[in-house]
């Protein structure tokens, strides 16, 4: 595989990660932080799987935010083959869930956002975008459940999903898909990346006041505050040591 665009940390996650040790986050912000973190970790796990198991010459574009017909839509991962494009939405759900097509619930009965609706919306918008470019690639949209601790009761045979115990077979079927990439696919990939929106309209910045934030240097590993000793910053929680100028520049950044 050839990666055309790397995955970046969602800016909302960056905000919350940096603010968390320095201020009191609301319960909702904390929930949002853990959800974003979990989602991002799932995506990185998916990226590792591709790196390790995808030997095909296909083009991989990660984390695309596109706009077409006044609709903004996000694609976790796009795999461009010779004659087909896979549109992947990575889910890091953990635990037992059940579905009756329309609704998705945890086994405790709590309804969650139906991930299939989101996938279908992205798929439809992406198809329209291809049509506007006069391209007629078939699009195969899939939910990829990356967490081995996930189970979905009552899943339909027709659900476009790859479950944890099917991941390796999914990689194998991708490796068996023709991927003689030519200028046509390369051009499409470059075009899509050029249309990537760097600022998401969905990003919510938590309400904070710079002057009320707790000052100091935070450990990059465990987020505890570091103390300074002999030109080094030391973490008393995890033992991490960092050179003074490195820690200062990292924090300024
Ligand atoms: Zn630490």
Boltz pocket constraint, residues with backbone or C-beta under 6 A from the ligand:
constraints:
  - pocket:
      binder: B
      contacts: [[A, 219], [A, 220], [A, 221], [A, 222], [A, 223], [A, 224], [A, 235], [A, 236], [A, 237], [A, 238], [A, 239], [A, 240]]
      max_distance: 6.0
